[in-house]
Amino acid sequence: MAKYVKKPVVIEAVTYEELIKNEHGKPIELEYNGYIIKRYDDDRYIIPTLEGDMLLGKDDMLITGVDGEIYPCKKEIFEKTYEKA
């Protein structure tokens, strides 16, 4: 079986707090990079991804991929996978 290494790419990412910091309180709905993000409950938001809707919580990062797609990632996985450019 062949082994592969992920190509280095630069991505954008924000924390849960950064996503909602410019809003007053926790908005029911907000727009981010052309996507509509909706509040699921007091601590989570529904993120539309290429694989379907996913939840973003306080311990997650919101990543913008190479084609502009967005998806959540747990902070501990993010920190093992990415470093600041």
C-alpha positions in Angstrom: 0.0 0.0 0.0 1.3 3.4 -1.0 1.7 6.2 1.6 0.9 9.9 1.0 1.7 13.2 2.7 -0.9 16.0 2.7 0.1 18.9 0.5 0.9 22.1 2.4 -1.9 24.6 2.0 -2.7 27.8 3.8 -6.3 27.9 5.2 -8.3 30.4 7.2 -9.7 29.5 10.6 -11.7 31.2 13.4 -12.7 30.1 16.8 -16.3 29.9 17.9 -15.7 33.1 19.9 -14.3 35.0 17.0 -17.2 33.9 14.8 -19.8 35.5 17.0 -17.8 38.3 18.7 -19.0 41.1 16.4 -22.7 40.1 17.0 -24.9 41.4 19.9 -25.5 38.3 22.0 -25.7 35.0 20.2 -27.4 35.6 16.9 -30.0 33.2 15.6 -28.5 33.4 12.2 -25.3 34.9 10.7 -23.5 35.0 7.4 -19.9 33.9 7.1 -18.0 33.7 3.8 -21.3 33.5 1.9 -22.7 30.7 4.0 -25.7 31.1 6.4 -24.9 29.7 9.8 -27.8 29.1 12.2 -28.0 28.7 15.9 -28.8 25.2 17.0 -28.9 25.8 20.8 -27.2 28.1 23.3 -23.7 26.7 22.7 -23.7 25.4 19.1 -24.3 26.5 15.5 -25.3 24.5 12.4 -22.6 24.7 9.7 -23.5 23.8 6.1 -20.6 21.7 4.8 -20.0 19.7 1.6 -20.8 16.6 3.6 -24.0 18.0 5.0 -24.9 20.0 8.1 -22.5 19.8 11.1 -22.4 21.4 14.5 -19.8 24.0 15.6 -19.4 24.2 19.4 -17.3 26.3 21.8 -14.3 23.9 21.5 -14.2 23.9 17.7 -12.5 25.9 15.0 -14.3 26.9 11.8 -12.1 26.2 8.8 -12.4 27.7 5.4 -11.0 25.2 2.9 -9.0 25.7 -0.3 -12.2 26.0 -2.4 -14.0 28.4 0.1 -15.9 25.6 1.7 -16.4 25.8 5.5 -16.3 23.0 8.1 -15.8 22.7 11.9 -12.8 21.0 13.4 -12.2 20.1 17.1 -9.5 22.4 18.5 -7.3 19.5 19.7 -7.3 18.0 16.1 -6.7 21.5 14.6 -3.7 22.1 16.8 -2.2 18.7 15.8 -2.8 19.4 12.1 -2.1 23.1 11.6 0.3 25.8 12.7 0.3 29.5 12.0 1.6 30.6 8.6 
